[in-house]
Amino acid sequence: MSKNVIAERAKQQLSTVLLTVLSIVQAIALELIWSYVLEEEDLYTASFESLLGWVQVGATLLGIVLIWLTYSGLVMRFRWVPSTVDSILPFVVGIIEFGVVSMLGLDHLGEWFLVLALAVGVAQWVVQSSMRRARLDEDNAAFFSDFPPATFRDHVPAILVVASLASVGVALVVTRDRGVLALLALIFAVLIHAYQLYLVDYYWKRSVGQAARS
């Protein structure tokens, strides 16, 4: 059997394998969040801290949805010959997701932001590394013909977001704030996820539109 046949088979199976693994990871993460919501009594009190807790839970849920849409969008839009690293990355993403969920609660809000910054950074790295691999495969030429290779300038927004989340995390670790600073920080996290969801939707529609015209 030639290497080309094996490579083609691997490309065809990539989306099924990765999405199966990732769906298991996502299901466990959602179960952990559900358990937290049911067991955390402070969420059901009429207080400012309860508001903070629910915003944090909402940001965490948005992050999990974002990771699923990003990963599923990648493997459904593009084809490339997978490496061993491609099979490992869903587990890495899952471990970081579990870290974010395990830090839920105002007692660890600063640490939650630090792990969230790590999650955003790793997610951006996964996307960029996968896109570089996909660019090399001629099956994806219709999409990448309109997009030049990314430069350092293209990565600056992501770097700033990760740095901002990490800085907020450090500030909250030091101050242990549970007031306005904590609320603004959590709203910032929600807005970041919302904007990234918008970008995922934009590139998905653009890819589907190009496929329809080809």
Secondary structure, DSSP 8 states (H G I E B T S, - for coil): --HHHHHHHHHHHHHHHHHHHHHHHHHHHHHHHHHHHHH-GGGGSSSHHHHHHHHHHHHHHHHHHHHHHHHHHHHHH------HHHHHHHHHHHHHHHHHHHT-SGGGHHHHHHHHHHHHHHHHHHHHHHHHHHHTSGGGHHHHTTS----HHHHHHHHHHHHHHHHHHHHHHHH---SHHHHHHHHHHHHHHHHHHHHHHHHHHHHHHHHHH-
